[in-house]
């Protein structure tokens, strides 16, 4: 089952990325212009992880559970990883649809590569 994720910014920039059902690593790689964002998502039943890298001034990364933000890097970073499992703090927030996004909050283009993993993928 595929779903489509669309994230639009107040500035009008948007990037669309396709997601898939659980147990299929989903990722995105490409250039984000200033103010643009890209997202990927999938369902997770027992655990979820997001990883990513960015060039130039970096990018700001986010993780959402069913549209509610549960993690952010806070500012621009060149690399990040966040996972939620039963034995981590904070623990896995429950089975649901999860989304990972990268946003270029800088003033120059940045190349990002990021993905989301769930359940038996890590």
Secondary structure in CASP SS format (residue, H / E / C, confidence):
PFRMAT SS
TARGET T0000
AUTHOR 0000-0000-0000
METHOD secondary structure of the structure
MODEL  1
X C 1.00
X C 1.00
X E 1.00
X E 1.00
X E 1.00
X E 1.00
X E 1.00
X E 1.00
X C 1.00
X C 1.00
X C 1.00
X C 1.00
X C 1.00
X E 1.00
X E 1.00
X E 1.00
X E 1.00
X E 1.00
X E 1.00
X E 1.00
X C 1.00
X C 1.00
X C 1.00
X C 1.00
X C 1.00
X E 1.00
X E 1.00
X E 1.00
X E 1.00
X E 1.00
X E 1.00
X E 1.00
X C 1.00
X C 1.00
X C 1.00
X C 1.00
X E 1.00
X E 1.00
X E 1.00
X E 1.00
X E 1.00
X E 1.00
X E 1.00
X E 1.00
X C 1.00
X C 1.00
X C 1.00
X E 1.00
X E 1.00
X E 1.00
X E 1.00
X E 1.00
X E 1.00
X E 1.00
X C 1.00
X C 1.00
X C 1.00
X C 1.00
X E 1.00
X E 1.00
X E 1.00
X E 1.00
X E 1.00
X E 1.00
X E 1.00
X C 1.00
X C 1.00
X E 1.00
X E 1.00
X E 1.00
X E 1.00
X E 1.00
X C 1.00
X C 1.00
X C 1.00
X C 1.00
X E 1.00
X C 1.00
X E 1.00
X E 1.00
X E 1.00
X E 1.00
X E 1.00
X E 1.00
X C 1.00
X C 1.00
X C 1.00
X C 1.00
X C 1.00
X C 1.00
X C 1.00
X C 1.00
X C 1.00
X C 1.00
X C 1.00
X E 1.00
X E 1.00
X E 1.00
X E 1.00
X E 1.00
X E 1.00
X E 1.00
X E 1.00
X C 1.00
X C 1.00
X C 1.00
X C 1.00
X C 1.00
X C 1.00
X E 1.00
X E 1.00
X E 1.00
X E 1.00
X E 1.00
X E 1.00
X E 1.00
X E 1.00
X E 1.00
X H 1.00
X H 1.00
X H 1.00
X C 1.00
END
